[in-house]
Amino acid sequence: MGMPVITPSNTTRTQAVTDIIESVALQETALSHILNAEGEKIQKVVAMSDVTPEVLMAVNKSVESMVGAVSRLEMILQSKLAVFDGCLCDGDQPSV
């Protein structure tokens, strides 16, 4: 397996920034779906008639772990967007 060949593209800086912001928005949507599913998981377990405290604690620990992972991903996404703070794209010059 050789080195990959990377060819220059004609993508403008404006389009590159737009693409990154759009990708962050799509990732945010995915994370919101994950958090919603975790909330539904809690609701289903709490609604069970024979749920034990041990099961509730296990579910809580699982949800807590997932929320922590989502929080870490949120920080990464925020740092991706922070690169463009105050960035005004001048026209449609190709990105470098």
Distance bins in CASP14 RR format, pairs under 12 A and 6 or more apart:
PFRMAT RR
TARGET T0000
AUTHOR 0000-0000-0000
RMODE 2
METHOD distances of the structure
MODEL  1
8 94 0 0 0 0 1 0 0 0 0 0 0
8 95 0 0 0 0 1 0 0 0 0 0 0
8 96 0 0 0 0 1 0 0 0 0 0 0
9 15 0 0 0 0 1 0 0 0 0 0 0
9 16 0 0 0 0 1 0 0 0 0 0 0
9 19 0 0 0 0 0 1 0 0 0 0 0
9 94 1 0 0 1 0 0 0 0 0 0 0
9 95 1 0 0 1 0 0 0 0 0 0 0
9 96 0 0 0 0 0 1 0 0 0 0 0
10 16 0 0 0 0 0 1 0 0 0 0 0
10 92 0 0 0 0 0 1 0 0 0 0 0
10 93 0 0 0 0 0 1 0 0 0 0 0
10 94 1 0 0 1 0 0 0 0 0 0 0
10 95 0 0 0 0 1 0 0 0 0 0 0
11 17 0 0 0 0 0 1 0 0 0 0 0
11 18 0 0 0 0 1 0 0 0 0 0 0
11 19 1 0 0 1 0 0 0 0 0 0 0
11 20 0 0 0 0 0 1 0 0 0 0 0
11 92 0 0 0 0 1 0 0 0 0 0 0
11 93 0 0 0 0 0 1 0 0 0 0 0
11 94 1 0 0 1 0 0 0 0 0 0 0
11 95 1 0 1 0 0 0 0 0 0 0 0
11 96 0 0 0 0 0 1 0 0 0 0 0
12 18 0 0 0 0 1 0 0 0 0 0 0
12 19 0 0 0 0 0 1 0 0 0 0 0
12 89 1 0 0 1 0 0 0 0 0 0 0
12 90 0 0 0 0 0 1 0 0 0 0 0
12 91 1 0 0 1 0 0 0 0 0 0 0
12 92 1 0 1 0 0 0 0 0 0 0 0
12 93 1 0 0 1 0 0 0 0 0 0 0
12 94 1 0 1 0 0 0 0 0 0 0 0
12 95 1 0 0 1 0 0 0 0 0 0 0
12 96 0 0 0 0 0 1 0 0 0 0 0
13 19 0 0 0 0 0 1 0 0 0 0 0
13 20 0 0 0 0 0 1 0 0 0 0 0
13 84 0 0 0 0 0 1 0 0 0 0 0
13 87 0 0 0 0 1 0 0 0 0 0 0
13 88 0 0 0 0 0 1 0 0 0 0 0
13 89 1 0 1 0 0 0 0 0 0 0 0
13 90 1 0 0 1 0 0 0 0 0 0 0
13 91 1 0 0 1 0 0 0 0 0 0 0
13 92 1 0 0 1 0 0 0 0 0 0 0
13 93 1 0 1 0 0 0 0 0 0 0 0
13 94 1 0 0 1 0 0 0 0 0 0 0
13 95 1 0 1 0 0 0 0 0 0 0 0
13 96 1 0 0 1 0 0 0 0 0 0 0
14 20 0 0 0 0 0 1 0 0 0 0 0
14 21 0 0 0 0 0 1 0 0 0 0 0
14 84 0 0 0 0 0 1 0 0 0 0 0
14 87 0 0 0 0 0 1 0 0 0 0 0
14 88 0 0 0 0 1 0 0 0 0 0 0
14 89 1 0 1 0 0 0 0 0 0 0 0
14 90 0 0 0 0 1 0 0 0 0 0 0
14 91 1 0 0 1 0 0 0 0 0 0 0
14 92 1 0 1 0 0 0 0 0 0 0 0
14 93 0 0 0 0 1 0 0 0 0 0 0
14 94 0 0 0 0 0 1 0 0 0 0 0
14 95 0 0 0 0 1 0 0 0 0 0 0
15 21 0 0 0 0 0 1 0 0 0 0 0
15 22 0 0 0 0 0 1 0 0 0 0 0
15 89 0 0 0 0 1 0 0 0 0 0 0
15 91 0 0 0 0 0 1 0 0 0 0 0
15 92 1 0 0 1 0 0 0 0 0 0 0
15 93 0 0 0 0 0 1 0 0 0 0 0
15 94 0 0 0 0 1 0 0 0 0 0 0
15 95 1 0 0 1 0 0 0 0 0 0 0
16 22 0 0 0 0 0 1 0 0 0 0 0
16 23 0 0 0 0 0 1 0 0 0 0 0
16 83 0 0 0 0 0 1 0 0 0 0 0
16 84 0 0 0 0 0 1 0 0 0 0 0
16 87 0 0 0 0 0 1 0 0 0 0 0
16 89 0 0 0 0 1 0 0 0 0 0 0
16 92 0 0 0 0 0 1 0 0 0 0 0
16 93 0 0 0 0 0 1 0 0 0 0 0
16 94 0 0 0 0 1 0 0 0 0 0 0
16 95 1 0 1 0 0 0 0 0 0 0 0
16 96 0 0 0 0 1 0 0 0 0 0 0
17 23 0 0 0 0 0 1 0 0 0 0 0
17 24 0 0 0 0 0 1 0 0 0 0 0
17 80 0 0 0 0 0 1 0 0 0 0 0
17 81 0 0 0 0 0 1 0 0 0 0 0
17 83 0 0 0 0 1 0 0 0 0 0 0
17 84 1 0 1 0 0 0 0 0 0 0 0
17 85 0 0 0 0 0 1 0 0 0 0 0
17 86 0 0 0 0 0 1 0 0 0 0 0
17 87 1 0 0 1 0 0 0 0 0 0 0
17 88 0 0 0 0 1 0 0 0 0 0 0
17 89 1 0 1 0 0 0 0 0 0 0 0
17 90 0 0 0 0 0 1 0 0 0 0 0
17 91 0 0 0 0 0 1 0 0 0 0 0
17 92 0 0 0 0 0 1 0 0 0 0 0
17 93 0 0 0 0 0 1 0 0 0 0 0
17 95 0 0 0 0 1 0 0 0 0 0 0
18 24 0 0 0 0 0 1 0 0 0 0 0
18 25 0 0 0 0 0 1 0 0 0 0 0
18 84 0 0 0 0 0 1 0 0 0 0 0
18 87 0 0 0 0 0 1 0 0 0 0 0
18 89 0 0 0 0 1 0 0 0 0 0 0
18 92 0 0 0 0 0 1 0 0 0 0 0
18 95 0 0 0 0 0 1 0 0 0 0 0
19 25 0 0 0 0 0 1 0 0 0 0 0
19 26 0 0 0 0 0 1 0 0 0 0 0
19 80 0 0 0 0 0 1 0 0 0 0 0
19 84 0 0 0 0 0 1 0 0 0 0 0
19 95 0 0 0 0 0 1 0 0 0 0 0
20 26 0 0 0 0 0 1 0 0 0 0 0
20 27 0 0 0 0 0 1 0 0 0 0 0
20 77 0 0 0 0 0 1 0 0 0 0 0
20 79 0 0 0 0 0 1 0 0 0 0 0
20 80 1 0 0 1 0 0 0 0 0 0 0
20 81 0 0 0 0 1 0 0 0 0 0 0
20 82 0 0 0 0 0 1 0 0 0 0 0
20 83 0 0 0 0 1 0 0 0 0 0 0
20 84 1 0 0 1 0 0 0 0 0 0 0
20 87 0 0 0 0 0 1 0 0 0 0 0
20 89 0 0 0 0 0 1 0 0 0 0 0
20 95 0 0 0 0 0 1 0 0 0 0 0
21 27 0 0 0 0 0 1 0 0 0 0 0
21 28 0 0 0 0 0 1 0 0 0 0 0
21 77 0 0 0 0 0 1 0 0 0 0 0
21 80 0 0 0 0 1 0 0 0 0 0 0
21 81 1 0 0 1 0 0 0 0 0 0 0
21 82 0 0 0 0 0 1 0 0 0 0 0
21 83 0 0 0 0 0 1 0 0 0 0 0
21 84 1 0 0 1 0 0 0 0 0 0 0
21 85 0 0 0 0 0 1 0 0 0 0 0
21 87 0 0 0 0 0 1 0 0 0 0 0
21 89 0 0 0 0 0 1 0 0 0 0 0
22 28 0 0 0 0 0 1 0 0 0 0 0
22 29 0 0 0 0 0 1 0 0 0 0 0
22 80 0 0 0 0 0 1 0 0 0 0 0
22 81 0 0 0 0 0 1 0 0 0 0 0
23 29 0 0 0 0 0 1 0 0 0 0 0
23 30 0 0 0 0 0 1 0 0 0 0 0
23 77 0 0 0 0 1 0 0 0 0 0 0
23 80 0 0 0 0 1 0 0 0 0 0 0
23 81 0 0 0 0 0 1 0 0 0 0 0
24 30 0 0 0 0 0 1 0 0 0 0 0
24 31 0 0 0 0 0 1 0 0 0 0 0
24 73 0 0 0 0 0 1 0 0 0 0 0
24 74 0 0 0 0 0 1 0 0 0 0 0
24 76 0 0 0 0 1 0 0 0 0 0 0
24 77 1 0 1 0 0 0 0 0 0 0 0
24 78 0 0 0 0 1 0 0 0 0 0 0
24 79 0 0 0 0 0 1 0 0 0 0 0
24 80 1 0 1 0 0 0 0 0 0 0 0
24 81 1 0 1 0 0 0 0 0 0 0 0
24 82 0 0 0 0 0 1 0 0 0 0 0
24 83 0 0 0 0 0 1 0 0 0 0 0
24 84 0 0 0 0 1 0 0 0 0 0 0
25 31 0 0 0 0 0 1 0 0 0 0 0
25 32 0 0 0 0 0 1 0 0 0 0 0
25 77 0 0 0 0 1 0 0 0 0 0 0
25 80 0 0 0 0 0 1 0 0 0 0 0
25 81 0 0 0 0 1 0 0 0 0 0 0
26 32 0 0 0 0 0 1 0 0 0 0 0
26 33 0 0 0 0 0 1 0 0 0 0 0
26 77 0 0 0 0 0 1 0 0 0 0 0
27 33 0 0 0 0 0 1 0 0 0 0 0
27 34 0 0 0 0 0 1 0 0 0 0 0
27 70 0 0 0 0 0 1 0 0 0 0 0
27 73 1 0 0 1 0 0 0 0 0 0 0
27 74 0 0 0 0 1 0 0 0 0 0 0
27 76 0 0 0 0 1 0 0 0 0 0 0
27 77 1 0 1 0 0 0 0 0 0 0 0
27 78 0 0 0 0 0 1 0 0 0 0 0
27 80 0 0 0 0 1 0 0 0 0 0 0
27 81 0 0 0 0 0 1 0 0 0 0 0
28 34 0 0 0 0 0 1 0 0 0 0 0
28 35 0 0 0 0 0 1 0 0 0 0 0
28 70 0 0 0 0 0 1 0 0 0 0 0
28 73 0 0 0 0 1 0 0 0 0 0 0
28 74 1 0 0 1 0 0 0 0 0 0 0
28 76 0 0 0 0 0 1 0 0 0 0 0
28 77 1 0 0 1 0 0 0 0 0 0 0
28 78 0 0 0 0 0 1 0 0 0 0 0
28 80 0 0 0 0 0 1 0 0 0 0 0
28 81 0 0 0 0 1 0 0 0 0 0 0
29 35 0 0 0 0 0 1 0 0 0 0 0
29 36 0 0 0 0 0 1 0 0 0 0 0
29 77 0 0 0 0 0 1 0 0 0 0 0
30 36 0 0 0 0 0 1 0 0 0 0 0
30 37 0 0 0 0 0 1 0 0 0 0 0
30 70 0 0 0 0 1 0 0 0 0 0 0
30 73 0 0 0 0 1 0 0 0 0 0 0
30 74 0 0 0 0 0 1 0 0 0 0 0
30 77 0 0 0 0 0 1 0 0 0 0 0
31 37 0 0 0 0 0 1 0 0 0 0 0
31 38 0 0 0 0 0 1 0 0 0 0 0
31 66 0 0 0 0 0 1 0 0 0 0 0
31 67 0 0 0 0 0 1 0 0 0 0 0
31 68 0 0 0 0 0 1 0 0 0 0 0
31 69 0 0 0 0 1 0 0 0 0 0 0
31 70 1 0 1 0 0 0 0 0 0 0 0
31 71 0 0 0 0 1 0 0 0 0 0 0
31 72 0 0 0 0 0 1 0 0 0 0 0
31 73 1 0 0 1 0 0 0 0 0 0 0
31 74 1 0 0 1 0 0 0 0 0 0 0
31 75 0 0 0 0 0 1 0 0 0 0 0
31 76 0 0 0 0 0 1 0 0 0 0 0
31 77 0 0 0 0 1 0 0 0 0 0 0
31 78 0 0 0 0 0 1 0 0 0 0 0
32 38 0 0 0 0 0 1 0 0 0 0 0
32 39 0 0 0 0 0 1 0 0 0 0 0
32 70 0 0 0 0 1 0 0 0 0 0 0
32 73 0 0 0 0 0 1 0 0 0 0 0
32 74 0 0 0 0 0 1 0 0 0 0 0
32 77 0 0 0 0 0 1 0 0 0 0 0
33 39 0 0 0 0 0 1 0 0 0 0 0
33 40 0 0 0 0 0 1 0 0 0 0 0
33 66 0 0 0 0 0 1 0 0 0 0 0
33 70 0 0 0 0 0 1 0 0 0 0 0
34 40 0 0 0 0 0 1 0 0 0 0 0
34 41 0 0 0 0 0 1 0 0 0 0 0
34 63 0 0 0 0 0 1 0 0 0 0 0
34 65 0 0 0 0 0 1 0 0 0 0 0
34 66 1 0 0 1 0 0 0 0 0 0 0
34 67 0 0 0 0 1 0 0 0 0 0 0
34 68 0 0 0 0 0 1 0 0 0 0 0
34 69 0 0 0 0 1 0 0 0 0 0 0
34 70 1 0 0 1 0 0 0 0 0 0 0
34 71 0 0 0 0 0 1 0 0 0 0 0
34 73 0 0 0 0 1 0 0 0 0 0 0
34 74 0 0 0 0 0 1 0 0 0 0 0
35 41 0 0 0 0 0 1 0 0 0 0 0
35 42 0 0 0 0 0 1 0 0 0 0 0
35 63 0 0 0 0 1 0 0 0 0 0 0
35 66 1 0 0 1 0 0 0 0 0 0 0
35 67 1 0 0 1 0 0 0 0 0 0 0
35 68 0 0 0 0 0 1 0 0 0 0 0
35 69 0 0 0 0 0 1 0 0 0 0 0
35 70 1 0 0 1 0 0 0 0 0 0 0
35 71 0 0 0 0 1 0 0 0 0 0 0
35 73 0 0 0 0 0 1 0 0 0 0 0
35 74 0 0 0 0 0 1 0 0 0 0 0
36 42 0 0 0 0 0 1 0 0 0 0 0
36 43 0 0 0 0 0 1 0 0 0 0 0
36 63 0 0 0 0 0 1 0 0 0 0 0
36 66 0 0 0 0 0 1 0 0 0 0 0
36 67 0 0 0 0 0 1 0 0 0 0 0
36 70 0 0 0 0 0 1 0 0 0 0 0
37 43 0 0 0 0 0 1 0 0 0 0 0
37 44 0 0 0 0 0 1 0 0 0 0 0
37 62 0 0 0 0 0 1 0 0 0 0 0
37 63 0 0 0 0 1 0 0 0 0 0 0
37 66 0 0 0 0 1 0 0 0 0 0 0
37 67 0 0 0 0 0 1 0 0 0 0 0
37 70 0 0 0 0 0 1 0 0 0 0 0
38 44 0 0 0 0 0 1 0 0 0 0 0
38 45 0 0 0 0 0 1 0 0 0 0 0
38 59 0 0 0 0 1 0 0 0 0 0 0
38 60 0 0 0 0 0 1 0 0 0 0 0
38 61 0 0 0 0 0 1 0 0 0 0 0
38 62 0 0 0 0 1 0 0 0 0 0 0
38 63 1 0 1 0 0 0 0 0 0 0 0
38 64 0 0 0 0 1 0 0 0 0 0 0
38 65 0 0 0 0 1 0 0 0 0 0 0
38 66 1 0 1 0 0 0 0 0 0 0 0
38 67 1 0 0 1 0 0 0 0 0 0 0
38 68 0 0 0 0 0 1 0 0 0 0 0
38 69 0 0 0 0 0 1 0 0 0 0 0
38 70 0 0 0 0 1 0 0 0 0 0 0
39 45 0 0 0 0 1 0 0 0 0 0 0
39 46 0 0 0 0 1 0 0 0 0 0 0
39 47 0 0 0 0 0 1 0 0 0 0 0
39 59 0 0 0 0 1 0 0 0 0 0 0
39 60 0 0 0 0 0 1 0 0 0 0 0
39 62 0 0 0 0 0 1 0 0 0 0 0
39 63 1 0 0 1 0 0 0 0 0 0 0
39 64 0 0 0 0 0 1 0 0 0 0 0
39 66 0 0 0 0 1 0 0 0 0 0 0
39 67 0 0 0 0 1 0 0 0 0 0 0
39 70 0 0 0 0 0 1 0 0 0 0 0
40 46 0 0 0 0 0 1 0 0 0 0 0
40 47 0 0 0 0 0 1 0 0 0 0 0
40 59 0 0 0 0 0 1 0 0 0 0 0
40 63 0 0 0 0 0 1 0 0 0 0 0
41 47 0 0 0 0 0 1 0 0 0 0 0
41 48 0 0 0 0 0 1 0 0 0 0 0
41 55 0 0 0 0 0 1 0 0 0 0 0
41 56 0 0 0 0 0 1 0 0 0 0 0
41 58 0 0 0 0 0 1 0 0 0 0 0
41 59 1 0 0 1 0 0 0 0 0 0 0
41 60 0 0 0 0 0 1 0 0 0 0 0
41 62 1 0 0 1 0 0 0 0 0 0 0
41 63 1 0 0 1 0 0 0 0 0 0 0
41 64 0 0 0 0 0 1 0 0 0 0 0
41 66 0 0 0 0 1 0 0 0 0 0 0
41 67 0 0 0 0 0 1 0 0 0 0 0
42 48 0 0 0 0 0 1 0 0 0 0 0
42 51 0 0 0 0 0 1 0 0 0 0 0
42 55 0 0 0 0 0 1 0 0 0 0 0
42 56 0 0 0 0 1 0 0 0 0 0 0
42 58 0 0 0 0 0 1 0 0 0 0 0
42 59 1 0 0 1 0 0 0 0 0 0 0
42 60 1 0 0 1 0 0 0 0 0 0 0
42 61 0 0 0 0 0 1 0 0 0 0 0
42 62 0 0 0 0 1 0 0 0 0 0 0
42 63 1 0 0 1 0 0 0 0 0 0 0
42 64 0 0 0 0 0 1 0 0 0 0 0
42 66 0 0 0 0 0 1 0 0 0 0 0
42 67 0 0 0 0 0 1 0 0 0 0 0
43 51 0 0 0 0 0 1 0 0 0 0 0
43 59 0 0 0 0 0 1 0 0 0 0 0
43 63 0 0 0 0 0 1 0 0 0 0 0
44 51 0 0 0 0 1 0 0 0 0 0 0
44 55 0 0 0 0 0 1 0 0 0 0 0
44 56 0 0 0 0 0 1 0 0 0 0 0
44 59 0 0 0 0 1 0 0 0 0 0 0
44 63 0 0 0 0 0 1 0 0 0 0 0
45 51 1 0 1 0 0 0 0 0 0 0 0
45 52 0 0 0 0 0 1 0 0 0 0 0
45 53 0 0 0 0 0 1 0 0 0 0 0
45 54 0 0 0 0 0 1 0 0 0 0 0
45 55 1 0 0 1 0 0 0 0 0 0 0
45 56 1 0 0 1 0 0 0 0 0 0 0
45 57 0 0 0 0 0 1 0 0 0 0 0
45 58 0 0 0 0 1 0 0 0 0 0 0
45 59 1 0 1 0 0 0 0 0 0 0 0
45 60 0 0 0 0 1 0 0 0 0 0 0
45 62 0 0 0 0 1 0 0 0 0 0 0
45 63 0 0 0 0 1 0 0 0 0 0 0
46 53 0 0 0 0 0 1 0 0 0 0 0
46 55 0 0 0 0 0 1 0 0 0 0 0
46 56 1 0 0 1 0 0 0 0 0 0 0
46 59 0 0 0 0 1 0 0 0 0 0 0
46 60 0 0 0 0 0 1 0 0 0 0 0
46 63 0 0 0 0 0 1 0 0 0 0 0
47 56 0 0 0 0 0 1 0 0 0 0 0
47 59 0 0 0 0 0 1 0 0 0 0 0
48 55 1 0 0 1 0 0 0 0 0 0 0
48 56 0 0 0 0 1 0 0 0 0 0 0
48 59 0 0 0 0 0 1 0 0 0 0 0
50 56 0 0 0 0 0 1 0 0 0 0 0
51 57 0 0 0 0 0 1 0 0 0 0 0
51 58 0 0 0 0 0 1 0 0 0 0 0
51 59 0 0 0 0 1 0 0 0 0 0 0
51 60 0 0 0 0 0 1 0 0 0 0 0
52 58 0 0 0 0 1 0 0 0 0 0 0
52 59 0 0 0 0 0 1 0 0 0 0 0
53 59 0 0 0 0 0 1 0 0 0 0 0
53 60 0 0 0 0 0 1 0 0 0 0 0
54 60 0 0 0 0 0 1 0 0 0 0 0
54 61 0 0 0 0 0 1 0 0 0 0 0
55 61 0 0 0 0 0 1 0 0 0 0 0
55 62 0 0 0 0 0 1 0 0 0 0 0
56 62 0 0 0 0 0 1 0 0 0 0 0
56 63 0 0 0 0 0 1 0 0 0 0 0
57 63 0 0 0 0 0 1 0 0 0 0 0
57 64 0 0 0 0 0 1 0 0 0 0 0
58 64 0 0 0 0 0 1 0 0 0 0 0
58 65 0 0 0 0 0 1 0 0 0 0 0
59 65 0 0 0 0 0 1 0 0 0 0 0
59 66 0 0 0 0 0 1 0 0 0 0 0
60 66 0 0 0 0 0 1 0 0 0 0 0
60 67 0 0 0 0 0 1 0 0 0 0 0
61 67 0 0 0 0 0 1 0 0 0 0 0
61 68 0 0 0 0 0 1 0 0 0 0 0
62 68 0 0 0 0 0 1 0 0 0 0 0
62 69 0 0 0 0 0 1 0 0 0 0 0
63 69 0 0 0 0 0 1 0 0 0 0 0
63 70 0 0 0 0 0 1 0 0 0 0 0
64 70 0 0 0 0 0 1 0 0 0 0 0
64 71 0 0 0 0 0 1 0 0 0 0 0
65 71 0 0 0 0 0 1 0 0 0 0 0
65 72 0 0 0 0 0 1 0 0 0 0 0
66 72 0 0 0 0 0 1 0 0 0 0 0
66 73 0 0 0 0 0 1 0 0 0 0 0
67 73 0 0 0 0 0 1 0 0 0 0 0
67 74 0 0 0 0 0 1 0 0 0 0 0
68 74 0 0 0 0 1 0 0 0 0 0 0
68 75 0 0 0 0 0 1 0 0 0 0 0
69 75 0 0 0 0 0 1 0 0 0 0 0
69 76 0 0 0 0 0 1 0 0 0 0 0
70 76 0 0 0 0 0 1 0 0 0 0 0
70 77 0 0 0 0 0 1 0 0 0 0 0
71 77 0 0 0 0 0 1 0 0 0 0 0
71 78 0 0 0 0 0 1 0 0 0 0 0
72 78 0 0 0 0 0 1 0 0 0 0 0
72 79 0 0 0 0 0 1 0 0 0 0 0
73 79 0 0 0 0 0 1 0 0 0 0 0
73 80 0 0 0 0 0 1 0 0 0 0 0
74 80 0 0 0 0 0 1 0 0 0 0 0
74 81 0 0 0 0 0 1 0 0 0 0 0
75 81 0 0 0 0 0 1 0 0 0 0 0
75 82 0 0 0 0 0 1 0 0 0 0 0
76 82 0 0 0 0 0 1 0 0 0 0 0
76 83 0 0 0 0 0 1 0 0 0 0 0
77 83 0 0 0 0 0 1 0 0 0 0 0
78 84 0 0 0 0 0 1 0 0 0 0 0
78 85 0 0 0 0 0 1 0 0 0 0 0
79 85 0 0 0 0 0 1 0 0 0 0 0
81 87 0 0 0 0 0 1 0 0 0 0 0
87 95 0 0 0 0 0 1 0 0 0 0 0
89 95 0 0 0 0 1 0 0 0 0 0 0
END
